[in-house]
Structure formats: structure tokens, C-alpha cells
Amino acid sequence: MAQTMASAVALPEDSSDVPTNGLKRRHSGDEQAKDGDEDSKRRRTSSSGKNSPIATPTEENAAEKEQEPASTKVEAATQKQPAQKADDTRESRRKSGVADERQRSKRLFGALLGNLNQPSDRVSKRRGEIEQRKKAELQKQDDERLEDRQRRIEKLAIQRKREQIRVDEENMRTRHKQMLNTANFLQTRTEPKLYYRPWDLLPDEEDRIEDQVRDAQAEIDKELDAWDKEKEERLEALEGSSGML
């Protein structure tokens, strides 16, 4: 029975192992605390460098989620830019092609019209000769009309001058006739003069009338001589002018 109890009693373990395990746990706990302090210090230093409060993991996850749409937007915009640039390039090329096509069509149309409107050298030369001949004929006709008009004007002037000579001679003869008529009358000595002729003339009155008639005739003869010379000169001048026509 004593053996049975002895076998049932468990021998105690070495006491040296217990402290060592406790030291290990304490040492590991100290290391974890030290690591936690270092992590907290790192977070503080990083946050203090940015002048922002310490962000919790939930806040960091929220910030990352908020930043993700912006990055996706930037990536989508960067992906759209080449496509938009390609579309703009194609559109500009299309517009420039349309403008070039219009310009080319205009040039071709203008060249076609120029070829249609451009006469041949022979036809243009002949047309120019005809136009020059027509211009020369028209100028000649104008010159002839001007010359004819000038001749008519000069002839009319000569006719007027001849007519004026005739009128002057008639006026002179009428005045001479009037002078002889007044010479056969007696006249008062006071102004205004009055002409009278008595039915029976006295001898001295007859003498006065004869003297008046003689003086008037002498003046008329003198004027006639002067008129003949003047008339001859005027007619010679008119003959010279008419000879030049």
C-alpha cells in the first residue's frame, strides 16, 4: 500500500523553470509594449510632420475610399484625352479637306470660265482692228461735223456783216433824204427849234432856204464819199473771209 501511494504522488517539477517562463512572458510583453510605443511614436512623428491629427484605421480607410474615385476620374480623363484629340484631329482634317476641295473646285471653275471667255488671238486681233477702224470713222465724222458747223457759223457771220452793210447804207440814205427835206424849211433861232415854211416866201427867206439846201447837199456828198470807201473796205474783208471757207 505504501508503494501504491508512492507511485501516485507526482514529483514536483524543477522550480527553476517557472521563473524563466514568467520572465519570458514579461520580456515579450515588454517588447510588445516597446514596439507599440515605437509605433505610436512613428505615427505621432509622421502626423506632427504634416501638422494633422492622428488618423485611425477607419479614417484612413475612408480617406483611401474617397481618394479612389478621384484617381479613377483622373485615369478616365487621361484615357479620354487621346481619344478626344484623335477625334479633333479627324474633324480638323475633314474640315480642311472640305475647304481644300471647295478651293480646288473654285479654281477649276474659274479656269474653265477663263478658257471659255478667252478669245483666240486671231479673233481678238481682228476685233481690235475693227474697233480701231470704227473709232477712226467716228472721230472723222465728229471732226467733219465740227468743221461743217464752224463753216456754217462763219458763213452766217459773213451774211450778217453783208446785211449790216446794206442796212447801214439804207439808214444813211434815209438820213440824207431827211436832211434835204428839213433844209427846205425855215427854223427858229430859239430852242427847241421849230421848222416852218410860209406860203409866200420873202427874197431873204428864199436865199436862206437855198443856202440850207446847198449846205445839206455838200454834207451828203461828203458822207457818200466816205461811205463808198468804208463799204469797199468792208466788202473786201468779207470776200477774204469767204474765200478762206
C-alpha positions in Angstrom: 0.0 0.0 0.0 2.9 2.2 0.7 4.2 1.6 -2.8 0.9 2.4 -4.3 0.8 5.8 -2.7 4.3 6.5 -3.6 3.6 5.9 -7.3 0.6 8.0 -7.2 2.4 11.0 -5.9 3.8 13.2 -8.7 7.2 14.6 -8.3 7.3 18.4 -8.4 8.9 20.0 -11.4 12.1 21.9 -11.3 11.4 25.3 -9.7 13.9 27.0 -11.9 11.6 26.6 -15.0 8.8 28.7 -13.5 10.6 31.9 -13.1 12.1 31.7 -16.5 8.7 31.3 -18.2 7.4 34.3 -16.3 10.4 36.3 -17.3 9.9 35.3 -20.9 6.3 36.4 -20.8 7.2 39.6 -19.1 10.0 40.1 -21.6 7.7 39.5 -24.5 5.2 41.8 -23.0 7.8 44.5 -22.5 8.9 44.1 -26.1 5.3 44.3 -27.4 4.8 47.4 -25.3 8.0 48.8 -26.5 7.0 48.1 -30.1 3.7 49.7 -29.5 5.4 52.8 -28.1 7.6 52.9 -31.1 4.7 52.6 -33.5 2.8 55.3 -31.7 5.9 57.5 -31.8 6.2 56.9 -35.5 2.6 57.8 -36.0 3.0 60.9 -33.9 6.1 62.0 -35.6 4.6 61.4 -39.1 1.4 63.2 -38.1 3.3 66.0 -36.4 5.4 66.5 -39.6 2.2 67.0 -41.5 0.5 69.1 -38.8 -2.5 66.8 -38.8 -4.1 64.7 -36.0 -3.5 61.0 -35.8 -5.8 59.1 -38.1 -7.4 56.0 -37.0 -7.5 52.9 -39.3 -11.2 53.5 -40.1 -10.5 57.1 -41.1 -7.5 56.0 -43.2 -9.8 53.5 -45.0 -12.4 56.2 -45.6 -9.8 58.6 -47.0 -8.5 55.9 -49.3 -12.0 55.2 -50.4 -12.6 58.9 -51.1 -9.3 59.2 -53.0 -10.1 56.2 -55.2 -12.9 57.9 -57.2 -10.6 60.9 -57.9 -7.8 58.7 -59.1 -10.3 56.8 -61.3 -11.6 60.1 -62.7 -8.1 61.2 -63.5 -7.3 57.9 -65.1 -10.6 58.1 -67.1 -9.9 61.7 -68.2 -6.3 60.7 -69.2 -7.8 57.8 -71.2 -10.4 60.1 -72.8 -7.9 62.8 -73.8 -6.1 60.8 -76.6 -9.5 59.7 -78.0 -10.8 63.3 -77.9 -7.5 64.5 -79.5 -7.9 61.9 -82.2 -11.5 62.9 -82.8 -10.5 66.6 -83.0 -7.7 65.8 -85.4 -10.0 63.8 -87.7 -12.6 66.7 -87.5 -10.0 69.3 -88.4 -8.6 67.1 -91.2 -12.2 66.7 -92.5 -12.9 70.4 -92.4 -9.6 71.2 -94.1 -10.3 68.6 -96.7 -13.7 70.1 -97.4 -12.2 73.6 -97.6 -9.4 72.4 -99.9 -12.0 70.7 -102.1 -14.0 73.9 -102.3 -11.0 75.9 -103.2 -10.0 73.4 -105.9 -13.5 73.5 -107.3 -13.4 77.3 -107.4 -10.1 77.3 -109.2 -11.2 74.7 -111.7 -14.4 76.6 -112.3 -12.5 79.9 -112.7 -10.1 78.3 -115.1 -12.9 76.8 -117.1 -14.7 80.2 -117.4 -11.4 81.8 -118.3 -10.8 79.3 -121.1 -14.4 79.8 -122.3 -14.2 83.6 -122.2 -10.8 83.9 -123.7 -11.0 84.5 -127.4 -8.4 83.3 -129.8 -5.6 85.6 -130.9 -6.8 85.9 -134.4 -10.3 86.8 -133.4 -9.2 89.3 -130.8 -6.7 90.9 -133.3 -9.5 91.2 -135.9 -11.9 92.6 -133.3 -9.3 95.2 -132.2 -8.7 96.3 -135.8 -12.5 96.6 -136.4 -12.8 98.7 -133.2 -9.9 100.9 -134.2 -11.4 101.4 -137.6 -14.8 102.3 -136.1 -13.2 104.7 -133.7 -11.3 106.4 -136.5 -14.5 106.7 -138.5 -16.4 108.1 -135.6 -13.6 110.6 -134.9 -13.6 111.6 -138.6 -17.3 112.1 -138.5 -17.0 114.2 -135.4 -14.3 116.3 -136.9 -16.3 116.8 -140.1 -19.4 117.8 -138.1 -17.3 120.3 -136.2 -15.8 121.7 -139.3 -19.2 121.9 -141.0 -20.6 123.7 -138.0 -17.7 126.1 -137.9 -18.1 126.9 -141.6 -21.8 127.5 -141.2 -21.1 129.8 -138.3 -18.6 131.7 -140.4 -20.9 131.9 -143.4 -23.7 133.2 -141.2 -21.4 135.8 -139.7 -20.4 136.9 -143.3 -24.0 137.1 -144.3 -24.8 139.2 -141.2 -22.0 141.5 -142.0 -23.2 141.9 -145.6 -26.7 142.6 -144.3 -25.3 145.1 -141.8 -23.6 147.0 -144.7 -26.8 147.1 -146.6 -28.7 148.3 -143.5 -26.1 151.0 -142.8 -26.4 152.3 -146.4 -30.2 152.4 -146.2 -30.1 154.3 -142.9 -27.6 156.7 -144.4 -29.7 157.4 -147.4 -32.8 157.8 -145.3 -31.0 160.3 -143.1 -29.8 162.2 -146.2 -33.3 162.4 -147.5 -34.4 163.8 -144.2 -31.6 166.4 -144.2 -32.7 167.7 -147.7 -36.3 167.9 -146.5 -35.5 169.9 -143.4 -33.2 172.1 -145.5 -36.3 173.4 -147.5 -37.9 174.7 -144.3 -37.1 177.7 -142.1 -36.3 177.2 -138.5 -36.5 179.3 -135.4 -33.4 180.5 -133.7 -34.5 179.6 -130.2 -34.5 176.2 -128.7 -36.3 173.9 -129.3 -36.1 174.7 -133.0 -39.3 174.7 -134.9 -39.5 174.2 -138.7 -41.9 176.2 -140.8 -42.4 177.4 -144.4 -44.5 180.4 -145.3 -46.9 180.1 -148.2 -45.3 183.2 -149.8 -41.5 183.4 -149.3 -39.7 186.6 -149.0 -36.5 187.1 -151.0 -34.2 186.8 -148.0 -36.2 183.7 -146.9 -35.7 182.1 -150.3 -32.0 182.8 -150.0 -31.8 181.2 -146.6 -33.6 178.1 -147.9 -31.2 177.9 -150.9 -28.2 178.1 -148.6 -29.6 175.4 -146.3 -30.2 173.1 -149.2 -26.7 173.7 -150.6 -25.0 173.0 -147.2 -27.1 169.8 -146.7 -26.2 168.6 -150.2 -22.5 169.2 -149.6 -22.6 167.3 -146.3 -24.5 164.5 -148.0 -21.9 164.3 -150.8 -19.1 164.2 -148.3 -20.7 161.4 -146.3 -21.3 159.4 -149.6 -17.6 159.6 -150.5 -16.6 158.4 -147.1 -19.2 155.6 -147.2 -18.0 154.4 -150.6 -14.5 153.9 -149.2 -15.8 152.2 -146.0 -18.1 150.0 -147.9 -15.4 148.9 -150.2 -13.1 148.0 -147.3 -15.7 146.1 -145.5 -16.7 144.1 -148.6 -13.0 143.3 -149.3 -12.7 141.9 -145.8 -15.8 139.8 -146.2 -14.6 138.5 -149.5 -11.3 137.5 -147.9 -13.1 135.7 -145.1 -15.5 133.9 -147.5 -12.5 132.8 -149.7 -11.0 131.0 -146.7 -14.1 128.9 -146.2 
